[in-house]
Amino acid sequence: MDRSPLYIDPDIRRAKTLETAFYTRADYLEHSKERIFAPSWQYIGHEGMVPDPGSYHPVTLLEPYIGEPLLLSRDKAGVLHCLSNVCTHRGNLLAWAPGKSSQLRCKYHGRIFQLDGTFTFMPEFQEVEDFPSECDHLSRLPLFQIGPLLFTRLGGEGSPTDFFGAMLGRIGWLPLDRMILHQDKAQVFEVNAHWALYCENYLEGFHIPFVHGGLNAVLDYGSYTTEVFANSNLQLGIAKEGEACFDLPSSSPDYGKQVAAYYFWVFPNMMFNFYPWGLSFNLVEPLGLDRTRVTFLPFIYDESRLEQGAGSGLGQVEMEDEEVVEAVQKGIRSRFYTHGRYAPTREQGTHHFHGLIQKQLE
């Protein structure tokens, strides 16, 4: 019996990777919008974008792939909200730029909302029957916060713990609330490859000795491990003797280890790279079948430890990864390649990722 191109055997020893159709067919990319990305938690911004009561900041989720207009706001009580940025009258964008006000007023016909999305007033609607109703309020989206980072989702079920719980349980002792985004150190890359190929490369340390000479010099490859959770996984990077590592508290499950980096991935497209200096958050956004935008955002709490150990030279590591991933993008179009196999002790993360894609799309 023929199996779907998405079939992934749960036993990594028998499994074959996703077939190339997933990366080359536009219908799979289109289906992924509603089945993979919309139900998953996505980074929407950081707390500094709405610092004070009355602040609001329009954002577009996964532009241009999904392109959903959203609005971060902080009401007069200081409570954060994530709202639809579309006026419920005629669909105009409600806020066009960041600002500060006691209310939100549509520039088209003057409809007014509170900063929590509640409809307040609409001129010339005195004779409209059954007005206002629930559908006249702005749609409210769930909001989850990790330190200064903010996340939302467009649909789906389950709690944030299903996605972020394993990570927070492991690194919750870090001073997450002290992390500050250093926008001047942020980087944006455009990669000529499918978004999933970029994630697959991240999800295994198998390639480190072959691709990343500098990183391999500070990490103990023999001690490199991968742990798989429901909607996330962890690659634990152990430092070689004398290289920079965390000062782990005794409460940490990794106490006694020379941990150089926690490489957490959260399905489908977010990487949380924790180093002794803070967090390098990587967001992977599809731009097309063979085009991906990758944003590096550094949230720092100890600048004195920058450019040490595994958390240094990240731009060089990115260039090395891009070279390989772009070559794979060319290779998957070959008529002589359909799928590959997994190294059972090194590619558990990639196997897990492929299994989640199968689950979501089928």
C-alpha positions as CSV (number, residue, x, y, z in Angstrom):
1,M,0.0,0.0,0.0
2,D,1.3,3.4,-1.0
3,R,1.8,5.8,2.0
4,S,1.4,9.5,2.1
5,P,4.5,11.7,1.4
6,L,4.0,12.9,4.9
7,Y,4.1,9.5,6.6
8,I,6.7,9.3,9.4
9,D,7.2,5.9,11.1
10,P,7.2,6.6,14.9
11,D,10.2,4.2,15.2
12,I,13.2,6.3,14.1
13,R,15.1,3.2,13.3
14,R,12.6,2.3,10.5
15,A,11.5,5.8,9.6
16,K,12.2,7.7,6.4
17,T,12.2,11.5,6.2
18,L,9.4,13.6,4.7
19,E,9.3,13.2,0.9
20,T,10.3,16.1,-1.2
21,A,6.7,16.9,-2.2
22,F,6.2,18.6,1.1
23,Y,8.9,21.2,0.2
24,T,8.1,21.6,-3.5
25,R,4.3,21.6,-3.7
26,A,2.5,24.9,-3.1
27,D,-0.6,23.2,-1.7
28,Y,1.4,21.9,1.3
29,L,2.6,25.4,2.0
30,E,-0.9,26.7,1.7
31,H,-2.4,24.0,4.0
32,S,0.3,24.7,6.5
33,K,-1.1,28.2,7.2
34,E,-4.3,27.0,8.9
35,R,-3.1,23.6,10.1
36,I,0.4,24.4,11.4
37,F,0.9,28.1,11.9
38,A,-2.6,29.5,12.9
39,P,-3.2,27.0,15.8
40,S,0.4,27.3,17.2
41,W,1.8,30.0,19.5
42,Q,3.6,32.7,17.6
43,Y,5.9,35.6,18.7
44,I,4.0,38.9,18.4
45,G,6.4,41.4,20.0
46,H,7.9,42.4,23.3
47,E,6.6,44.3,26.3
48,G,8.7,47.4,25.5
49,M,6.4,48.0,22.5
50,V,3.6,49.1,24.9
51,P,5.4,50.4,27.9
52,D,2.8,52.6,29.5
53,P,-1.0,52.6,30.2
54,G,-2.6,53.9,27.0
55,S,0.1,52.6,24.7
56,Y,-0.8,50.6,21.6
57,H,1.3,49.1,18.8
58,P,0.0,47.6,15.5
59,V,1.8,44.4,14.4
60,T,1.2,42.0,11.5
61,L,1.5,38.3,12.3
62,L,3.7,36.4,9.8
63,E,3.8,39.0,7.0
64,P,3.3,38.2,4.2
65,Y,2.6,34.5,4.6
66,I,-0.5,34.9,6.9
67,G,-0.5,38.7,7.3
68,E,-3.0,39.0,10.1
69,P,-3.3,42.6,11.4
70,L,-3.1,42.6,15.2
71,L,-2.8,45.2,17.9
72,L,-0.9,45.1,21.2
73,S,-2.4,47.5,23.8
74,R,-2.0,48.3,27.4
75,D,-5.2,49.6,29.1
76,K,-5.4,52.3,31.8
77,A,-5.1,49.6,34.5
78,G,-1.8,48.5,32.9
79,V,-3.2,45.2,31.6
80,L,-1.7,43.9,28.3
81,H,-4.1,42.9,25.4
82,C,-3.7,41.4,22.0
83,L,-6.6,42.4,19.7
84,S,-7.7,42.3,16.1
85,N,-6.6,45.5,14.4
86,V,-9.6,45.5,12.1
87,C,-12.5,47.8,12.8
88,T,-15.8,45.9,13.2
89,H,-17.7,48.4,11.0
90,R,-16.2,48.2,7.5
91,G,-12.9,46.4,8.1
92,N,-10.5,49.4,8.1
93,L,-7.2,49.0,9.9
94,L,-7.9,50.6,13.3
95,A,-4.3,51.7,14.3
96,W,-1.8,52.5,11.6
97,A,1.1,53.4,13.8
98,P,2.2,53.1,17.4
99,G,0.6,55.6,19.7
100,K,-0.8,56.5,23.1
101,S,-4.4,57.3,23.9
102,S,-7.3,56.7,26.2
103,Q,-9.3,55.0,23.4
104,L,-9.0,53.7,19.9
105,R,-10.9,55.6,17.2
106,C,-11.3,54.4,13.6
107,K,-10.1,57.0,11.1
108,Y,-12.7,55.9,8.5
109,H,-16.1,56.5,10.3
110,G,-15.2,57.3,13.9
111,R,-16.1,54.0,15.6
112,I,-14.5,54.0,19.1
113,F,-13.2,51.2,21.2
114,Q,-11.6,50.9,24.6
115,L,-8.0,49.7,24.8
116,D,-9.3,46.2,25.8
117,G,-11.3,46.0,22.6
118,T,-14.7,46.8,24.0
119,F,-16.9,48.8,21.6
120,T,-17.9,52.2,23.0
121,F,-19.5,54.5,20.4
122,M,-20.5,54.8,16.8
123,P,-22.0,57.9,15.2
124,E,-25.1,57.8,13.1
125,F,-26.1,54.3,14.4
126,Q,-29.1,55.4,16.6
127,E,-31.6,53.6,14.3
128,V,-29.7,50.3,13.9
129,E,-31.5,47.4,15.4
130,D,-29.9,44.9,17.8
131,F,-26.8,47.2,18.1
132,P,-24.3,46.9,19.6
133,S,-23.8,43.1,19.8
134,E,-20.9,40.9,20.7
135,C,-19.6,41.0,17.2
136,D,-19.1,44.8,17.4
137,H,-16.2,44.4,19.9
138,L,-12.7,43.8,18.7
139,S,-11.7,40.1,18.7
140,R,-9.5,39.3,21.7
141,L,-6.6,36.9,21.2
142,P,-4.9,34.9,24.0
143,L,-1.6,36.4,25.2
144,F,1.3,34.6,26.9
145,Q,4.4,36.2,28.2
146,I,7.9,34.9,28.9
147,G,10.0,37.6,30.4
148,P,9.5,40.5,28.0
149,L,8.5,38.3,25.0
150,L,4.8,38.1,24.0
151,F,3.1,35.3,22.2
152,T,-0.4,34.7,20.7
153,R,-2.2,32.3,18.5
154,L,-5.0,32.6,15.9
155,G,-6.8,29.4,16.9
156,G,-6.3,26.0,18.3
157,E,-6.7,24.2,21.6
158,G,-4.6,23.5,24.6
159,S,-2.7,25.7,27.0
160,P,0.6,27.5,26.6
161,T,2.1,24.9,28.9
162,D,1.7,22.3,26.1
163,F,4.2,24.3,24.1
164,F,6.4,26.2,26.6
165,G,6.1,24.2,29.8
166,A,9.1,21.9,29.3
167,M,11.3,24.9,28.5
168,L,10.2,27.0,31.4
169,G,10.5,24.0,33.8
170,R,14.1,23.7,32.7
171,I,15.3,27.3,32.7
172,G,12.8,29.0,35.0
173,W,15.7,29.9,37.4
174,L,17.1,32.3,34.8
175,P,16.4,36.0,35.4
176,L,14.0,36.2,32.5
177,D,12.4,39.4,33.7
178,R,15.8,41.2,33.5
179,M,16.2,40.4,29.8
180,I,16.2,43.5,27.6
181,L,16.0,43.5,23.9
182,H,19.1,45.1,22.3
183,Q,17.5,46.2,19.0
184,D,20.9,47.4,17.7
185,K,22.2,43.9,17.8
186,A,19.2,42.3,16.1
187,Q,19.7,40.7,12.7
188,V,17.4,39.7,9.9
189,F,18.4,37.1,7.2
190,E,16.6,36.0,4.1
191,V,17.4,32.4,3.2
192,N,16.8,30.8,-0.2
193,A,15.2,27.7,1.2
194,H,11.9,26.2,2.5
195,W,11.2,27.2,6.1
196,A,11.1,23.6,7.3
197,L,14.6,22.9,5.9
198,Y,15.9,25.7,8.1
199,C,14.2,24.2,11.1
200,E,15.5,20.7,10.4
201,N,19.0,22.0,10.2
202,Y,18.6,23.6,13.6
203,L,17.1,20.5,15.2
204,E,20.2,18.3,15.0
205,G,23.7,18.8,16.2
206,F,24.9,16.0,13.9
207,H,26.3,18.6,11.4
208,I,28.2,20.6,13.9
209,P,31.7,18.9,13.4
210,F,31.3,19.2,9.7
211,V,29.9,22.7,9.3
212,H,30.7,24.8,12.4
213,G,34.4,24.7,13.1
214,G,34.2,27.6,15.6
215,L,31.2,26.1,17.5
216,N,32.7,22.7,17.5
217,A,35.8,24.1,19.2
218,V,33.9,25.1,22.3
219,L,31.2,22.4,22.5
220,D,31.8,18.8,23.6
221,Y,30.2,17.0,20.7
222,G,30.4,13.6,22.5
223,S,28.2,15.0,25.3
224,Y,25.7,16.7,23.0
225,T,22.1,15.4,23.7
226,T,18.6,15.9,22.4
227,E,15.4,15.6,24.6
228,V,12.0,15.4,22.9
229,F,8.8,16.8,24.5
230,A,5.2,17.1,23.2
231,N,5.6,20.3,21.1
232,S,9.2,21.2,21.7
233,N,12.6,19.8,22.2
234,L,15.9,20.6,23.8
235,Q,19.5,20.2,22.5
236,L,21.8,20.5,25.5
237,G,25.2,21.9,24.6
238,I,28.0,21.0,27.0
239,A,31.1,23.2,27.1
240,K,34.6,21.8,26.7
241,E,36.9,22.3,29.7
242,G,37.6,26.0,30.3
243,E,34.9,27.3,28.0
244,A,32.1,29.7,29.1
245,C,29.2,28.0,30.8
246,F,26.2,28.7,33.1
247,D,26.6,29.1,36.8
248,L,23.8,26.6,37.5
249,P,21.9,26.7,40.9
250,S,21.6,23.5,42.8
251,S,17.9,23.5,42.0
252,S,18.6,23.0,38.3
253,P,18.2,19.5,37.0
254,D,21.5,20.0,35.1
255,Y,23.4,21.0,38.2
256,G,27.0,19.7,38.0
257,K,27.1,19.9,34.2
258,Q,29.2,22.4,32.2
259,V,26.2,23.7,30.2
260,A,27.3,26.1,27.4
261,A,23.8,26.5,25.8
262,Y,20.2,25.4,26.0
263,Y,18.9,25.2,22.5
264,F,15.1,25.0,22.8
265,W,12.9,24.7,19.8
266,V,9.1,25.2,20.0
267,F,6.8,24.0,17.2
268,P,6.7,25.0,14.5
269,N,9.2,27.9,14.0
270,M,10.7,29.3,17.1
271,M,14.2,28.8,18.6
272,F,15.1,29.9,22.1
273,N,18.9,29.8,22.5
274,F,19.8,30.5,26.1
275,Y,23.4,31.4,26.8
276,P,25.1,32.8,30.0
277,W,24.5,36.3,28.7
278,G,20.8,35.9,27.9
279,L,18.6,34.7,25.0
280,S,19.0,34.7,21.3
281,F,15.5,34.3,20.1
282,N,15.2,33.1,16.5
283,L,11.9,33.4,14.5
284,V,11.5,31.6,11.2
285,E,8.9,33.0,8.9
286,P,7.9,31.5,5.5
287,L,8.0,33.9,2.6
288,G,7.4,31.3,-0.2
289,L,8.2,27.8,-1.2
290,D,11.9,28.5,-1.3
291,R,12.3,31.7,0.6
292,T,12.4,32.2,4.4
293,R,13.0,35.1,6.7
294,V,14.9,34.5,9.9
295,T,15.1,37.1,12.7
296,F,17.6,37.0,15.5
297,L,16.5,39.0,18.6
298,P,19.0,39.3,21.4
299,F,17.5,39.6,24.9
300,I,20.4,40.3,27.2
301,Y,20.8,40.3,31.0
302,D,24.6,40.1,31.3
303,E,26.5,42.1,28.7
304,S,29.8,41.2,30.3
305,R,29.5,37.6,29.0
306,L,28.7,38.5,25.3
307,E,31.0,36.9,22.7
308,Q,32.1,34.1,25.0
309,G,31.8,30.4,24.3
310,A,28.8,29.0,22.3
311,G,27.0,32.3,22.5
312,S,29.6,34.1,20.4
313,G,30.0,34.5,16.7
314,L,26.3,33.8,16.0
315,G,26.5,35.6,12.7
316,Q,29.2,33.3,11.4
317,V,27.3,30.3,12.5
318,E,24.2,31.6,10.6
319,M,26.2,32.0,7.4
320,E,27.5,28.5,7.7
321,D,24.0,27.2,8.2
322,E,22.6,29.2,5.3
323,E,25.2,27.8,2.9
324,V,24.2,24.2,3.8
325,V,20.4,24.8,3.9
326,E,20.4,26.6,0.5
327,A,22.4,23.7,-1.0
328,V,19.8,21.3,0.4
329,Q,17.0,23.4,-1.2
330,K,18.6,22.8,-4.6
331,G,19.2,19.1,-3.8
332,I,15.6,18.3,-2.9
333,R,14.5,19.2,-6.4
334,S,16.6,16.4,-7.9
335,R,14.8,13.6,-9.6
336,F,17.2,11.2,-7.9
337,Y,16.2,12.1,-4.3
338,T,12.9,11.5,-2.6
339,H,13.6,11.0,1.1
340,G,16.4,10.0,3.4
341,R,16.8,8.1,6.8
342,Y,17.6,9.3,10.3
343,A,20.6,8.7,12.5
344,P,18.8,7.3,15.6
345,T,21.2,8.9,18.2
346,R,21.6,12.2,16.5
347,E,18.5,13.2,14.6
348,Q,15.7,12.6,17.1
349,G,14.8,16.3,16.9
350,T,14.3,16.3,13.1
351,H,12.3,13.0,13.3
352,H,10.1,14.5,16.0
353,F,9.5,17.7,13.9
354,H,8.5,15.6,10.9
355,G,6.1,13.6,13.0
356,L,4.4,16.8,14.2
357,I,4.1,18.1,10.6
358,Q,2.4,14.8,9.7
359,K,0.1,15.0,12.6
360,Q,-1.0,18.6,11.8
361,L,-1.4,18.2,8.1
362,E,-3.1,14.8,8.1
